[in-house]
Amino acid sequence: MTNLFTSIKNTITADLNEALDQKEKQNPIALLNQYLRQCEQETEKAGKFLERQNALKDQFTKELHHAEQLAEKRKYQAEVASKAGETELYQFTSEELQVYSNRAERLKASLKQVKGHLADLERKHGEMKNKLKDMQLRRMELMGRENVTRANHRLDQVLESNTDKSFSRFQDIENYIDRLEDQVNRSYNQTTIDARIEQLEKEMNKSI
């Protein structure tokens, strides 16, 4: 039965890898985007763990401060009870002082450990964010190169294929511009000639 499950698992894994390979061949940028989304999700999860660890550190700090305050209070009360000769009260405050002192020591150790874990998480989260940013930049670079490659391929097809419709449209527009330019030049020349003749006639009339 174990061998059967292993065989099924291996088959599914192989099919999945084959599907990913096909997807990568068809659209590598889309597959890269999928991977980056997964990395972004993992980075967000790590950020939430970091927030929880920070909140835990603040809670330990608060509890430590409270325990130290109570320990100081009981220490002072024990001294007062001792001086007053209140044996029973002295015994109670001394026991409380020991409880709060032990609690403060334990909280100090826990806080130190929490801070160590927090620093480690901050370092790792920072590395994740930097790696994610680097991968995003590399994706932009790849998309830029892919876009140039696709554009050049398309333009080469347009410019090199005489039977291509796009080439025909370009050729038609170019021919239209040539004809328009010719018409403009003829109109300009005609207008210029008419104006010149008219000027000559005026000058000749003045000289008569």
Rosetta constraint file for C-alpha pairs under 8 A:
AtomPair CA 1 CA 5 HARMONIC 6.36 0.50
AtomPair CA 2 CA 6 HARMONIC 6.12 0.50
AtomPair CA 3 CA 7 HARMONIC 6.02 0.50
AtomPair CA 4 CA 8 HARMONIC 6.21 0.50
AtomPair CA 5 CA 9 HARMONIC 6.06 0.50
AtomPair CA 6 CA 10 HARMONIC 6.08 0.50
AtomPair CA 7 CA 11 HARMONIC 6.13 0.50
AtomPair CA 8 CA 12 HARMONIC 6.17 0.50
AtomPair CA 9 CA 13 HARMONIC 6.10 0.50
AtomPair CA 10 CA 14 HARMONIC 6.05 0.50
AtomPair CA 11 CA 15 HARMONIC 6.15 0.50
AtomPair CA 12 CA 16 HARMONIC 6.08 0.50
AtomPair CA 13 CA 17 HARMONIC 6.12 0.50
AtomPair CA 14 CA 18 HARMONIC 6.10 0.50
AtomPair CA 15 CA 19 HARMONIC 6.12 0.50
AtomPair CA 16 CA 20 HARMONIC 6.19 0.50
AtomPair CA 17 CA 21 HARMONIC 6.11 0.50
AtomPair CA 18 CA 22 HARMONIC 6.21 0.50
AtomPair CA 19 CA 23 HARMONIC 6.14 0.50
AtomPair CA 20 CA 24 HARMONIC 6.02 0.50
AtomPair CA 20 CA 31 HARMONIC 7.98 0.50
AtomPair CA 21 CA 25 HARMONIC 6.27 0.50
AtomPair CA 22 CA 26 HARMONIC 6.22 0.50
AtomPair CA 23 CA 27 HARMONIC 5.92 0.50
AtomPair CA 23 CA 28 HARMONIC 6.98 0.50
AtomPair CA 23 CA 31 HARMONIC 6.87 0.50
AtomPair CA 24 CA 28 HARMONIC 4.27 0.50
AtomPair CA 24 CA 29 HARMONIC 7.78 0.50
AtomPair CA 24 CA 30 HARMONIC 7.80 0.50
AtomPair CA 24 CA 31 HARMONIC 5.89 0.50
AtomPair CA 27 CA 31 HARMONIC 6.66 0.50
AtomPair CA 28 CA 32 HARMONIC 6.15 0.50
AtomPair CA 29 CA 33 HARMONIC 6.13 0.50
AtomPair CA 29 CA 139 HARMONIC 7.70 0.50
AtomPair CA 29 CA 142 HARMONIC 7.95 0.50
AtomPair CA 29 CA 143 HARMONIC 7.14 0.50
AtomPair CA 30 CA 34 HARMONIC 6.33 0.50
AtomPair CA 31 CA 35 HARMONIC 6.37 0.50
AtomPair CA 32 CA 36 HARMONIC 6.17 0.50
AtomPair CA 32 CA 139 HARMONIC 7.53 0.50
AtomPair CA 33 CA 37 HARMONIC 6.16 0.50
AtomPair CA 34 CA 38 HARMONIC 6.45 0.50
AtomPair CA 35 CA 39 HARMONIC 6.34 0.50
AtomPair CA 36 CA 40 HARMONIC 6.09 0.50
AtomPair CA 36 CA 132 HARMONIC 7.51 0.50
AtomPair CA 36 CA 135 HARMONIC 7.59 0.50
AtomPair CA 36 CA 136 HARMONIC 7.49 0.50
AtomPair CA 37 CA 41 HARMONIC 6.23 0.50
AtomPair CA 38 CA 42 HARMONIC 6.28 0.50
AtomPair CA 39 CA 43 HARMONIC 6.11 0.50
AtomPair CA 39 CA 132 HARMONIC 6.91 0.50
AtomPair CA 40 CA 44 HARMONIC 6.19 0.50
AtomPair CA 40 CA 132 HARMONIC 7.15 0.50
AtomPair CA 41 CA 45 HARMONIC 6.26 0.50
AtomPair CA 42 CA 46 HARMONIC 6.22 0.50
AtomPair CA 43 CA 47 HARMONIC 6.19 0.50
AtomPair CA 43 CA 125 HARMONIC 6.97 0.50
AtomPair CA 43 CA 128 HARMONIC 6.30 0.50
AtomPair CA 43 CA 129 HARMONIC 6.74 0.50
AtomPair CA 44 CA 48 HARMONIC 6.38 0.50
AtomPair CA 45 CA 49 HARMONIC 6.45 0.50
AtomPair CA 46 CA 50 HARMONIC 6.23 0.50
AtomPair CA 46 CA 121 HARMONIC 7.93 0.50
AtomPair CA 46 CA 125 HARMONIC 6.29 0.50
AtomPair CA 47 CA 51 HARMONIC 6.28 0.50
AtomPair CA 47 CA 125 HARMONIC 6.74 0.50
AtomPair CA 48 CA 52 HARMONIC 6.29 0.50
AtomPair CA 49 CA 53 HARMONIC 6.18 0.50
AtomPair CA 50 CA 54 HARMONIC 6.15 0.50
AtomPair CA 50 CA 118 HARMONIC 6.87 0.50
AtomPair CA 50 CA 121 HARMONIC 6.25 0.50
AtomPair CA 50 CA 122 HARMONIC 6.81 0.50
AtomPair CA 50 CA 125 HARMONIC 7.95 0.50
AtomPair CA 51 CA 55 HARMONIC 6.21 0.50
AtomPair CA 52 CA 56 HARMONIC 6.11 0.50
AtomPair CA 53 CA 57 HARMONIC 6.15 0.50
AtomPair CA 53 CA 114 HARMONIC 7.23 0.50
AtomPair CA 53 CA 117 HARMONIC 7.89 0.50
AtomPair CA 53 CA 118 HARMONIC 6.04 0.50
AtomPair CA 54 CA 58 HARMONIC 6.31 0.50
AtomPair CA 54 CA 118 HARMONIC 6.85 0.50
AtomPair CA 55 CA 59 HARMONIC 6.21 0.50
AtomPair CA 56 CA 60 HARMONIC 6.16 0.50
AtomPair CA 56 CA 114 HARMONIC 7.56 0.50
AtomPair CA 57 CA 61 HARMONIC 6.10 0.50
AtomPair CA 57 CA 111 HARMONIC 6.41 0.50
AtomPair CA 57 CA 114 HARMONIC 6.09 0.50
AtomPair CA 57 CA 115 HARMONIC 6.63 0.50
AtomPair CA 58 CA 62 HARMONIC 6.15 0.50
AtomPair CA 59 CA 63 HARMONIC 6.21 0.50
AtomPair CA 60 CA 64 HARMONIC 6.01 0.50
AtomPair CA 60 CA 107 HARMONIC 6.61 0.50
AtomPair CA 60 CA 110 HARMONIC 7.55 0.50
AtomPair CA 60 CA 111 HARMONIC 5.86 0.50
AtomPair CA 61 CA 65 HARMONIC 6.15 0.50
AtomPair CA 61 CA 111 HARMONIC 6.86 0.50
AtomPair CA 62 CA 66 HARMONIC 6.26 0.50
AtomPair CA 63 CA 67 HARMONIC 6.13 0.50
AtomPair CA 63 CA 107 HARMONIC 7.43 0.50
AtomPair CA 64 CA 68 HARMONIC 6.12 0.50
AtomPair CA 64 CA 103 HARMONIC 7.93 0.50
AtomPair CA 64 CA 104 HARMONIC 5.51 0.50
AtomPair CA 64 CA 107 HARMONIC 5.64 0.50
AtomPair CA 64 CA 108 HARMONIC 6.78 0.50
AtomPair CA 65 CA 69 HARMONIC 6.19 0.50
AtomPair CA 66 CA 70 HARMONIC 6.31 0.50
AtomPair CA 67 CA 71 HARMONIC 6.09 0.50
AtomPair CA 67 CA 100 HARMONIC 5.50 0.50
AtomPair CA 67 CA 101 HARMONIC 7.25 0.50
AtomPair CA 67 CA 103 HARMONIC 6.63 0.50
AtomPair CA 67 CA 104 HARMONIC 5.44 0.50
AtomPair CA 68 CA 72 HARMONIC 6.14 0.50
AtomPair CA 68 CA 100 HARMONIC 6.96 0.50
AtomPair CA 68 CA 101 HARMONIC 6.97 0.50
AtomPair CA 68 CA 104 HARMONIC 5.94 0.50
AtomPair CA 69 CA 73 HARMONIC 6.16 0.50
AtomPair CA 70 CA 74 HARMONIC 6.10 0.50
AtomPair CA 70 CA 97 HARMONIC 7.65 0.50
AtomPair CA 70 CA 100 HARMONIC 6.49 0.50
AtomPair CA 71 CA 75 HARMONIC 6.06 0.50
AtomPair CA 71 CA 96 HARMONIC 7.57 0.50
AtomPair CA 71 CA 97 HARMONIC 5.05 0.50
AtomPair CA 71 CA 98 HARMONIC 7.67 0.50
AtomPair CA 71 CA 100 HARMONIC 5.08 0.50
AtomPair CA 71 CA 101 HARMONIC 5.70 0.50
AtomPair CA 72 CA 76 HARMONIC 6.29 0.50
AtomPair CA 72 CA 97 HARMONIC 7.71 0.50
AtomPair CA 73 CA 77 HARMONIC 6.23 0.50
AtomPair CA 74 CA 78 HARMONIC 5.94 0.50
AtomPair CA 74 CA 93 HARMONIC 5.44 0.50
AtomPair CA 74 CA 94 HARMONIC 6.99 0.50
AtomPair CA 74 CA 96 HARMONIC 6.54 0.50
AtomPair CA 74 CA 97 HARMONIC 5.16 0.50
AtomPair CA 75 CA 79 HARMONIC 6.35 0.50
AtomPair CA 75 CA 93 HARMONIC 7.25 0.50
AtomPair CA 75 CA 94 HARMONIC 7.09 0.50
AtomPair CA 75 CA 97 HARMONIC 5.93 0.50
AtomPair CA 76 CA 80 HARMONIC 6.35 0.50
AtomPair CA 77 CA 81 HARMONIC 6.10 0.50
AtomPair CA 77 CA 90 HARMONIC 7.73 0.50
AtomPair CA 77 CA 93 HARMONIC 6.47 0.50
AtomPair CA 78 CA 82 HARMONIC 5.99 0.50
AtomPair CA 78 CA 89 HARMONIC 7.52 0.50
AtomPair CA 78 CA 90 HARMONIC 5.02 0.50
AtomPair CA 78 CA 91 HARMONIC 7.78 0.50
AtomPair CA 78 CA 93 HARMONIC 5.21 0.50
AtomPair CA 78 CA 94 HARMONIC 5.83 0.50
AtomPair CA 79 CA 83 HARMONIC 6.20 0.50
AtomPair CA 79 CA 90 HARMONIC 7.63 0.50
AtomPair CA 80 CA 84 HARMONIC 6.16 0.50
AtomPair CA 81 CA 85 HARMONIC 6.08 0.50
AtomPair CA 81 CA 86 HARMONIC 5.04 0.50
AtomPair CA 81 CA 87 HARMONIC 7.11 0.50
AtomPair CA 81 CA 89 HARMONIC 6.07 0.50
AtomPair CA 81 CA 90 HARMONIC 4.98 0.50
AtomPair CA 82 CA 86 HARMONIC 6.07 0.50
AtomPair CA 82 CA 87 HARMONIC 6.81 0.50
AtomPair CA 82 CA 90 HARMONIC 5.72 0.50
AtomPair CA 86 CA 90 HARMONIC 5.91 0.50
AtomPair CA 87 CA 91 HARMONIC 6.06 0.50
AtomPair CA 88 CA 92 HARMONIC 6.34 0.50
AtomPair CA 89 CA 93 HARMONIC 6.17 0.50
AtomPair CA 90 CA 94 HARMONIC 5.95 0.50
AtomPair CA 91 CA 95 HARMONIC 6.22 0.50
AtomPair CA 92 CA 96 HARMONIC 6.26 0.50
AtomPair CA 93 CA 97 HARMONIC 5.96 0.50
AtomPair CA 94 CA 98 HARMONIC 6.29 0.50
AtomPair CA 95 CA 99 HARMONIC 6.34 0.50
AtomPair CA 96 CA 100 HARMONIC 6.20 0.50
AtomPair CA 97 CA 101 HARMONIC 5.93 0.50
AtomPair CA 98 CA 102 HARMONIC 6.01 0.50
AtomPair CA 99 CA 103 HARMONIC 6.14 0.50
AtomPair CA 100 CA 104 HARMONIC 6.01 0.50
AtomPair CA 101 CA 105 HARMONIC 6.27 0.50
AtomPair CA 102 CA 106 HARMONIC 6.20 0.50
AtomPair CA 103 CA 107 HARMONIC 6.07 0.50
AtomPair CA 104 CA 108 HARMONIC 6.08 0.50
AtomPair CA 105 CA 109 HARMONIC 6.41 0.50
AtomPair CA 106 CA 110 HARMONIC 6.23 0.50
AtomPair CA 107 CA 111 HARMONIC 5.86 0.50
AtomPair CA 108 CA 112 HARMONIC 6.11 0.50
AtomPair CA 109 CA 113 HARMONIC 6.30 0.50
AtomPair CA 110 CA 114 HARMONIC 6.09 0.50
AtomPair CA 111 CA 115 HARMONIC 6.03 0.50
AtomPair CA 112 CA 116 HARMONIC 6.22 0.50
AtomPair CA 113 CA 117 HARMONIC 6.29 0.50
AtomPair CA 114 CA 118 HARMONIC 6.01 0.50
AtomPair CA 115 CA 119 HARMONIC 6.11 0.50
AtomPair CA 116 CA 120 HARMONIC 6.32 0.50
AtomPair CA 117 CA 121 HARMONIC 6.09 0.50
AtomPair CA 118 CA 122 HARMONIC 6.04 0.50
AtomPair CA 119 CA 123 HARMONIC 6.18 0.50
AtomPair CA 120 CA 124 HARMONIC 6.23 0.50
AtomPair CA 121 CA 125 HARMONIC 5.87 0.50
AtomPair CA 122 CA 126 HARMONIC 5.97 0.50
AtomPair CA 123 CA 127 HARMONIC 6.27 0.50
AtomPair CA 124 CA 128 HARMONIC 6.18 0.50
AtomPair CA 125 CA 129 HARMONIC 6.20 0.50
AtomPair CA 126 CA 130 HARMONIC 6.18 0.50
AtomPair CA 127 CA 131 HARMONIC 6.05 0.50
AtomPair CA 128 CA 132 HARMONIC 5.98 0.50
AtomPair CA 129 CA 133 HARMONIC 6.10 0.50
AtomPair CA 130 CA 134 HARMONIC 6.15 0.50
AtomPair CA 131 CA 135 HARMONIC 6.13 0.50
AtomPair CA 132 CA 136 HARMONIC 6.13 0.50
AtomPair CA 133 CA 137 HARMONIC 6.20 0.50
AtomPair CA 134 CA 138 HARMONIC 6.16 0.50
AtomPair CA 135 CA 139 HARMONIC 6.07 0.50
AtomPair CA 136 CA 140 HARMONIC 6.33 0.50
AtomPair CA 137 CA 141 HARMONIC 6.30 0.50
AtomPair CA 138 CA 142 HARMONIC 6.10 0.50
AtomPair CA 139 CA 143 HARMONIC 5.98 0.50
AtomPair CA 140 CA 144 HARMONIC 6.09 0.50
AtomPair CA 141 CA 145 HARMONIC 6.28 0.50
AtomPair CA 142 CA 146 HARMONIC 5.96 0.50
AtomPair CA 143 CA 147 HARMONIC 5.92 0.50
AtomPair CA 144 CA 148 HARMONIC 6.26 0.50
AtomPair CA 145 CA 149 HARMONIC 6.13 0.50
AtomPair CA 146 CA 150 HARMONIC 6.12 0.50
AtomPair CA 147 CA 151 HARMONIC 5.99 0.50
AtomPair CA 148 CA 152 HARMONIC 5.94 0.50
AtomPair CA 149 CA 153 HARMONIC 6.08 0.50
AtomPair CA 150 CA 154 HARMONIC 6.16 0.50
AtomPair CA 151 CA 155 HARMONIC 6.04 0.50
AtomPair CA 152 CA 156 HARMONIC 5.92 0.50
AtomPair CA 153 CA 157 HARMONIC 6.29 0.50
AtomPair CA 154 CA 158 HARMONIC 6.31 0.50
AtomPair CA 155 CA 159 HARMONIC 6.05 0.50
AtomPair CA 156 CA 160 HARMONIC 5.73 0.50
AtomPair CA 157 CA 161 HARMONIC 5.74 0.50
AtomPair CA 157 CA 164 HARMONIC 7.83 0.50
AtomPair CA 158 CA 164 HARMONIC 6.50 0.50
AtomPair CA 158 CA 166 HARMONIC 5.93 0.50
AtomPair CA 158 CA 167 HARMONIC 5.12 0.50
AtomPair CA 159 CA 167 HARMONIC 6.23 0.50
AtomPair CA 161 CA 167 HARMONIC 6.91 0.50
AtomPair CA 162 CA 167 HARMONIC 6.37 0.50
AtomPair CA 162 CA 168 HARMONIC 7.32 0.50
AtomPair CA 163 CA 167 HARMONIC 7.23 0.50
AtomPair CA 163 CA 168 HARMONIC 7.28 0.50
AtomPair CA 164 CA 168 HARMONIC 6.39 0.50
AtomPair CA 165 CA 169 HARMONIC 6.26 0.50
AtomPair CA 166 CA 170 HARMONIC 6.33 0.50
AtomPair CA 167 CA 171 HARMONIC 6.06 0.50
AtomPair CA 168 CA 172 HARMONIC 5.99 0.50
AtomPair CA 169 CA 173 HARMONIC 6.19 0.50
AtomPair CA 170 CA 174 HARMONIC 6.15 0.50
AtomPair CA 171 CA 175 HARMONIC 6.10 0.50
AtomPair CA 172 CA 176 HARMONIC 6.10 0.50
AtomPair CA 173 CA 177 HARMONIC 6.20 0.50
AtomPair CA 174 CA 178 HARMONIC 6.30 0.50
AtomPair CA 175 CA 179 HARMONIC 6.24 0.50
AtomPair CA 176 CA 180 HARMONIC 6.04 0.50
AtomPair CA 177 CA 181 HARMONIC 5.95 0.50
AtomPair CA 178 CA 182 HARMONIC 6.17 0.50
AtomPair CA 179 CA 183 HARMONIC 6.22 0.50
AtomPair CA 180 CA 184 HARMONIC 6.16 0.50
AtomPair CA 181 CA 185 HARMONIC 6.11 0.50
AtomPair CA 182 CA 186 HARMONIC 6.19 0.50
AtomPair CA 183 CA 187 HARMONIC 6.13 0.50
AtomPair CA 184 CA 188 HARMONIC 6.00 0.50
AtomPair CA 185 CA 189 HARMONIC 6.04 0.50
AtomPair CA 186 CA 190 HARMONIC 5.98 0.50
AtomPair CA 187 CA 191 HARMONIC 6.05 0.50
AtomPair CA 188 CA 192 HARMONIC 6.05 0.50
AtomPair CA 189 CA 193 HARMONIC 6.07 0.50
AtomPair CA 190 CA 194 HARMONIC 6.18 0.50
AtomPair CA 191 CA 195 HARMONIC 6.19 0.50
AtomPair CA 192 CA 196 HARMONIC 6.13 0.50
AtomPair CA 193 CA 197 HARMONIC 6.14 0.50
AtomPair CA 194 CA 198 HARMONIC 6.14 0.50
AtomPair CA 195 CA 199 HARMONIC 6.20 0.50
AtomPair CA 196 CA 200 HARMONIC 6.26 0.50
AtomPair CA 197 CA 201 HARMONIC 6.19 0.50
AtomPair CA 198 CA 202 HARMONIC 6.38 0.50
AtomPair CA 199 CA 203 HARMONIC 6.33 0.50
AtomPair CA 200 CA 204 HARMONIC 6.14 0.50
AtomPair CA 201 CA 205 HARMONIC 6.15 0.50
AtomPair CA 202 CA 206 HARMONIC 6.30 0.50
AtomPair CA 203 CA 207 HARMONIC 6.41 0.50
AtomPair CA 204 CA 208 HARMONIC 6.58 0.50
